[in-house]
């Protein structure tokens, strides 16, 4: 058993990279059951502050991971994870955490759960001057029109948009751009106008072992990924989540984009040498 969920993976990795207790906080929904308590315990041990909504009628979400030739496939029962509501985010203690956060991150999967929460969080970051980050997360998020509409509504507030090459190409296909060129897609996404006086958006697209593509104002940079021998890889479960966690940890420490991508690549490389989204007691990477 490994404490999981895409966003929770990223936040646990960020906390691990930072090595300073309670630098991160996570909100989501769990059931009133053993799995929910194990999630709480795992985050507590990792130093992550949790503010869970507890649904007494629905079991905590679970996910079975099947590994074939080091690649992973996921079978998910969302359970209580699908029950989060914006009213929980509006509770004073939780809303204060949102307002005081310097960086707020939502996985794209959350679009299917509580678009109202994404809208609130993104607008609060615009008002507070903090950084709002969003992840494409999966091809179906951009392929289903109602989900893509939520994503596109949030883009003007989105300071950093994460994704991988498959998700980027799925977006381009869904909106009729007629291209599979990842750099071109990242460029187009970076040029979607920002809200108010926000700085230009950064679009960060990972490509496995290939260089990470970053686009800002239509200008593309490429950041190489340190190679790993095939025999070093245990499985790829959580690699993308870990990249985001490492990136956000470096961002919190005000590193350059290159430094953020390097930290993300280190975190991802560490996780794929473990079983599941797990990591050693301390990182060898110094922030």
C-alpha positions, 0 to 999 in steps of 0.5 A, spaced: 500 500 500 502 506 498 498 513 499 496 516 492 492 520 488 495 525 483 495 531 487 497 528 493 503 524 490 506 531 487 505 534 494 508 529 498 514 529 493 515 537 494 515 536 501 520 531 501 524 535 497 523 541 501 525 537 507 522 542 512 516 540 516 509 543 514 511 547 508 505 544 504 498 543 505 493 538 501 485 538 501 481 533 498 476 528 500 476 521 504 472 516 507 471 515 514 475 508 514 482 505 514 484 507 508 482 514 509 486 514 516 492 511 512 492 517 508 492 521 514 498 518 517 502 517 511 501 525 510 503 526 517 509 522 517 511 526 511 510 533 514 504 535 509 498 538 513 492 535 511 485 538 511 480 533 508 473 533 507 471 526 510 465 523 507 462 518 512 457 515 507 463 513 501 469 509 502 476 512 501 478 512 493 483 506 491 487 505 485 490 498 483 496 499 479 498 494 474 506 493 472 507 490 465 515 491 462 516 497 467 510 501 464 504 502 469 496 501 468 491 504 473 484 502 475 481 507 479 475 507 484 474 514 486 470 513 491 470 519 496 475 523 492 469 524 487 465 527 493 469 534 494 465 540 494 467 548 494 463 549 501 469 545 504 474 550 501 470 556 503 471 554 511 475 559 514 481 555 516 481 552 509 480 558 506 485 562 510 490 556 507 488 558 500 489 565 501 496 564 504 499 559 500 504 562 495 503 556 490 497 553 489 496 546 484 491 542 482 491 536 477 487 536 471 483 530 474 480 535 479 476 538 474 471 532 474 470 533 481 469 540 483 470 545 477 467 550 482 473 549 487 478 550 481 475 557 479 475 559 486 482 557 487 484 560 481 481 567 482 484 567 489 491 566 487 489 572 482 487 577 487 493 575 492 498 575 487 500 567 488 502 562 483 496 558 480 498 551 477 494 546 473 496 540 470 492 537 463 493 530 467 490 525 462 488 525 455 480 525 456 480 531 460 481 535 454 477 530 449 471 531 453 468 538 451 465 539 458 472 538 462 476 542 457 471 548 458 473 548 465 480 548 463 480 553 458 476 557 463 481 557 468 487 558 463 487 566 464 489 565 471 494 559 470 501 561 471 504 554 470 501 549 466 504 542 466 502 536 461 506 530 458 507 530 450 501 525 449 496 530 453 499 536 449 497 532 443 490 530 445 489 537 446 491 540 439 487 534 436 481 536 440 481 543 438 483 542 431 490 545 431 492 539 426 499 538 429 503 533 433 509 538 434 509 538 442 513 545 441 508 548 437 502 546 442 506 549 448 507 555 444 500 556 442 498 554 450 503 559 452 500 565 448 493 564 451 492 571 454 493 572 462 488 575 466 489 582 469 496 584 470 499 577 471 506 575 468 506 570 462 504 563 463 509 558 463 507 551 459 511 545 461 511 539 457 515 533 459 517 527 454 519 521 458 527 521 457 526 526 452 528 534 454 522 537 457 519 543 453 518 550 456 514 555 453 513 562 455 510 568 450 511 563 444 519 562 446 521 555 447 526 552 451 528 545 452 531 542 458 535 535 458 533 529 462 539 525 465 539 518 462 537 512 466 539 505 464 533 501 463 535 496 469 535 502 474 527 503 472 523 499 477 516 502 474 514 509 472 508 509 476 508 516 479 513 519 475 509 525 472 507 527 479 514 526 482 516 531 476 511 536 478 513 535 486 520 537 485 519 542 480 514 546 485 519 545 491 524 548 487 519 554 485 518 555 492 525 556 493 525 561 487 530 557 483 530 558 475 526 555 470 532 550 469 533 549 476 526 547 477 526 542 471 532 539 474 529 538 480 523 535 477 527 531 473 531 528 479 524 527 483 522 523 477 528 519 476 528 517 484 521 515 484 521 510 478 527 507 481 522 505 487 516 501 487 510 506 486 511 513 488 515 512 494 522 515 495 528 514 500 528 518 507 532 524 504 533 527 497 540 527 495 538 533 491 540 540 495 535 545 494 
